[in-house]
Amino acid sequence: MALRNIRTLGDDILRKKSKKIEVINQRILTLIEDMKETMYEAHGVGLAAPQVGILKRLVVIDVGEGPIVLINPEILETSGSQLDEEGCLSIPGREEEVERPNYVKAKALNEKGEEIIIEGEELLARAMCHEIDHLDGVLFIDKSKKGAE
């Protein structure tokens, strides 16, 4: 396992669309472990592969209940709304209010290649939306109340 460099605002890779992971091989499994280690070292609750320079549809999230790995995640359903401060490891020192769904249901693959359905509320729902946005080159500042003004 190794710490990866977190790309920051201004790096073009953060604005690119990530590609689907076709095969979960040793390189992907190593990337997952590196991303977890990097996320914990940076005291984040989530990290997407583009944030470490890899254009693959992969995110890791831990809102305090243990790590969640989502490969090729897709949001299936959302409901409700919540407005709260949001930050990003790729935009250090900046927080803005962002409206997100209060409930999110998504499907993805786990590290074993098994399809999983994950449901989250509040912080987990926010983290899922935030990290999946990264896979499409979208940053929280694009959706912030401040950015919309």
LINCOR-V440027 format. One record per residue. N is the residue number from 1. NEAR is the number of other C-alpha atoms within 10 Angstrom. D_CENTER is the distance of its C-alpha to the mean C-alpha in Angstrom with 1 decimal. Layout:
BEGIN
{{N/NEAR/D_CENTER} {N/NEAR/D_CENTER}}
END
This chain:
BEGIN
{{1/12/19.7} {2/12/19.0} {3/17/17.0} {4/16/15.3} {5/11/15.7} {6/19/12.9} {7/17/13.5} {8/16/14.4} {9/15/15.4} {10/10/18.1} {11/12/16.8} {12/12/17.2} {13/19/14.5} {14/26/11.8} {15/16/13.8} {16/15/14.2} {17/17/13.2} {18/21/11.9} {19/14/14.4} {20/14/14.5} {21/15/15.2} {22/11/18.8} {23/9/19.8} {24/14/18.3} {25/13/20.5} {26/9/21.0} {27/9/19.1} {28/16/15.9} {29/13/16.7} {30/13/17.4} {31/20/14.1} {32/22/12.3} {33/16/14.8} {34/17/14.5} {35/29/10.7} {36/27/11.5} {37/16/14.6} {38/21/13.0} {39/22/10.5} {40/17/13.7} {41/10/15.9} {42/14/14.1} {43/10/14.1} {44/16/10.4} {45/21/8.8} {46/26/5.3} {47/29/4.8} {48/28/4.2} {49/22/7.9} {50/27/9.2} {51/25/8.9} {52/21/11.4} {53/16/13.4} {54/15/12.7} {55/22/12.5} {56/19/11.5} {57/25/9.4} {58/30/7.7} {59/26/4.7} {60/22/6.3} {61/24/6.7} {62/19/10.2} {63/13/11.7} {64/9/15.1} {65/8/16.0} {66/7/15.0} {67/14/12.1} {68/17/10.4} {69/21/9.7} {70/27/8.8} {71/26/10.6} {72/21/11.2} {73/24/9.7} {74/17/11.8} {75/16/12.3} {76/12/16.0} {77/12/17.0} {78/18/16.4} {79/13/19.1} {80/11/20.2} {81/13/18.7} {82/17/17.9} {83/16/18.2} {84/15/17.0} {85/11/16.2} {86/17/12.7} {87/18/11.9} {88/22/9.7} {89/19/10.5} {90/19/11.2} {91/16/13.6} {92/10/15.5} {93/8/18.0} {94/12/17.1} {95/15/16.3} {96/18/17.1} {97/18/17.5} {98/22/15.2} {99/17/16.2} {100/24/13.8} {101/18/15.1} {102/18/16.3} {103/20/15.9} {104/23/13.5} {105/17/14.6} {106/19/12.7} {107/18/13.9} {108/20/12.6} {109/19/14.4} {110/18/14.5} {111/16/15.7} {112/9/19.2} {113/13/18.5} {114/10/19.2} {115/15/17.9} {116/14/16.5} {117/16/16.1} {118/18/13.9} {119/17/14.9} {120/17/13.6} {121/18/15.3} {122/17/15.0} {123/18/12.4} {124/22/10.6} {125/22/10.9} {126/23/9.7} {127/24/6.5} {128/29/6.0} {129/19/7.2} {130/23/5.5} {131/28/1.9} {132/22/5.0} {133/15/7.0} {134/26/6.1} {135/27/7.5} {136/17/10.5} {137/16/11.1} {138/17/10.6} {139/21/10.3} {140/22/10.9} {141/19/14.5} {142/11/15.1} {143/16/15.0} {144/20/16.5} {145/14/20.1} {146/11/21.3} {147/12/20.1} {148/9/21.6} {149/5/25.0}}
END
